């Protein structure tokens, strides 16, 4: 008589438990995000009971409430979710590439490049350019900034530490140029640029949503395809190469995704700092550092951060509508100091 025994490796059980926990946390974050979107739809300068909001959503009608919900609040809320998700994923990619918990689109110089290009564009509005070309200018600035970082950081290949140092230097230089441009611009352009640089979703429209969405749809799946490569690179360059990872190609592809996401976010919402820094750290605490689990969790957390920052900007100081970036920076700056303190004895 032959007895067959089914043996389960302890590592498999641990991986299954981790996967189940990650799925549960992701589902919970989705529910929290949907509830938060409903809350944001109800609150504002004209508070609306959620029952009326829901009725307006499921049965569109021609009324003041329908206009407020469909044309004023919903595009702004959806754009906040998309922008927050994009910045969070961009930050997660950069932290993985450079293996530094302080890395984010702000540190590498991507955000500064997009901001400088946008301010240059605003300064040239007097020449007859349409404001609708502003997102294209910001995206071009982000791309050129990333190319410059790679070019200056290249020396027989690219090392994470060199990339960070070059990015910090370029970010400072472009920030100085941006400030100079604002100072010499006319009052109207300077005021618009200042609000935009702070990070604002004011007057968001559906065309902004449809302009932002394709960038997420094109890049996030590609990031997940390269998840195993990112996990291998986290073990070190030599280990990743031993596992068959093409380091240069993987970094270029993932960096391109990060640039596209950060550039698009800055293009449609301005300079929202620290989202790409905060969200990946919170997500890592919840689901671990596995990149395939980290990306969805970071995207959901980033969406929540920007959504609530924008909600506070709309309702906390009525009738004034404050930029969401003020509240994100208010949380992000202390968090950055905390990370500096926690990692002060580490070397990258």
Helices and strands as residue ranges (DSSP letters): H 10-42, H 50-58, H 64-67, I 68-73, H 74-98, H 105-108, H 110-123, G 125-127, G 131-133, H 134-153, H 160-184, H 187-198, H 206-225, H 227-233, H 237-242, H 247-269, H 275-287, H 291-315, H 324-342
